[in-house]
Amino acid sequence: MLKLEVRPQPSKLMSLASPLLALALTALFAALLFVMLGKDPVRGLGAYFFEPLNGVRAMGEVALKATPLILCALGLAVCYRSNVWNIGAEGQFLLGAISGGGMALWLTTAGVTGPKGLYAPLVLLAGMAGGAFWAAITAGLRDRFNASEILVSLMLVYVAQQLLNYLVFGPWKDPAGFNFPQTMTFDASTWLPSLWTGTRLHWGFPLALLLVGLFWLFMFRSWRGFQLQVGGLAPAAARYAGFSARSALWTAMLTSGAMAGLAGAMEAAGPLRQLTPHVSTGYGFTAIIVCFVGRLHPVGIVFSGVLLSMMLIGGELGQSRLGLPNALTGVFQGLLLFLLLACDTLIHYRVRISKSGIKATMKARAA
Amino acid sequence: MNEIALLIAATIASGTPIALAGLGLLLNEKSGVLNLGAEGMMLIAAVAGFATAFLTGSDLLAFAAGAAAGALAAAFFGVLVIWMNTNQYATGLALSLFGGGFSAFVGAAYVGKKLGERVPFEVPFLADIPFVGPALFKQHPMSYITIGLVLAVAWFLYRSRAGLVLRAVGESPESAHALGYRVRWIRLGAVMAGGALCGVAGAFLSVVYAPLWVEGLVAGRGWIALALTTFATWRPMRVLLGAYLFGGVTMLQFHLQAQGVEIASQLLAMLPYIATIVVLALISRNPAWIRINMPASLGRGFHPNS
């Protein structure tokens, strides 16, 4: 009989091996599914894990989609390490897109001109403020009314999506846009410029990598980060040490809201250059998976952000090249998180064949 | 007058799936397990129910398929959380994300397919009473069954021995274990029962309420049902009342749109979600009140050998 036995110390090795194991199992499941759908599993897996990295142009697209994932996940990692369960990054992302896009739209209608990217910092700051404001609603209700941050942050995702719909179908709709639900294209001075002409990859990617470094310093080398982590791991110890749980809640929520908002504003001012109802393709939810697969660690998040971005692009490639349904990406994402959590059991437990179990079953059989 | 009667009838119909899911989650949480995967289970069950109804034409089989799909999804969650001691929040979230993707994948073949209007069941004689008849007694049978289920669960939890054991497991798994109860199997049973009820709720949405399948059909009702268990301070009757309240808010939104009120439809569509937040904040504002009513081990894992 198999039995789980508590390890004397959490296994460092398993903590790094578990995401790889989960990824391998997900790929195995994916291959089985491709066979069942009557497709070549080698080509199917290739579309997800090889083709997105085939060539500089393709890699640029991977980095482009990884940027919002990494940014959202960085903020979420601070939350989850502080035991604050913000699952509404999607809503904070949308608010970032709305307020960043709103700023760009306002500048455009005010008739600003200038070199490309002159006003981009303003747009990004507006996005961060918008995302932080949306997170502040959750933090405030948790702080003042003890309302579950899980449920409030999630409900606010639906509210944010409707708010975006209202704006692009109503007051912000482009008058010259043939009644399509979209704003006018922003002026070039508010765009987030591309890194190289001809690619869609913008300055947000290096900025995200810079923030990875800053978040590492904040979480592991600052007094504030230490307080947050103690609060998450051992709330009683944090209370005894006099670390305020309220200030931890606000720090974590505002940080992650600002990060998600930044990602939203980048999406609006970077590749899209206008607002539509489909600014986000679920980046805020995918970022939760990125966060866990990356071990809630800034450096790990870079790798998992690239991985999940490859899976997003792989879904599109699989659809166009092999006629696979695009919804498969969602299946694989959910499965990856499921398998990861299962494999994580091996960090704290080891599998033992229990002798007493065997004896007991033998006795039972003999009787 | 007649319009108000129809509004009440619609409120009951739209509250029914939330009540069913909320009731399932209540059972689930009474055992000490928090399942954030409600939305995912409802989505998977909605597809299963719709496909069954479409292929067999039987509502009964559709509900059975929904319940089975919900219970199966819940069993996966349960094994991970109960035996492998994974984080309940993260695992539930994984189920919700997986359910969203999986239902979109399986359901793609059924988008745009029609089932036809469901004929409501008219309670003999009572349905003929003016006003009261059309308001209360011309519903799909599942609406009445839901009320019966609420009463049954209330009886089970507070009047039966099995219910007492279930609550004991939720309050203190260590004590229940010491008394010789098989805590983990009891929890798995509660989680699967909760999944089955969420599944029936999902099937009701796609087969009776909509009746059609689109991606994301459940539209946050699973999360509203999760919030509902807190509003109801874990009491079955209050779950039912709360569900009708939310059904009412949803219907009010459509009613106002139909009346041509000068508010954009997108802003009205926010109403149920904002109402959830407001009520959640009002009920939760007294931490002591929540702590007294909440199952004491809610969200905590249990490992008998540690």
Interface residues (C-beta under 8 A of the other chain):
Chain A: L4 E5 V6 W85 I87 L141 R144 F145 N146 A147 S148 I150 L151 V152 L154 M155 L156 Y158 V159 Q162 L163 N165 Y166 F169 G170 F285 I288 I289 F292 P325 A327 L328 T329 G330 V331 F332 Q333 G334 L335 L337 F338 L341 A342 D344 T345 H348 Y349
Chain B: L36 G40 F76 L80 W83 M84 N85 T86 N87 Y89 A90 T91 L93 A94 L95 L97 F98 G99 G100 G101 F102 A104 F105 A108 E215 A219 G220 W223 I224 L226 A227 T230 A264 Q266 L267 A269 M270 Y273 I274 T276 I277 L280 A281 L282 S284 R285 N286 P287 I290 H303 N305 S306
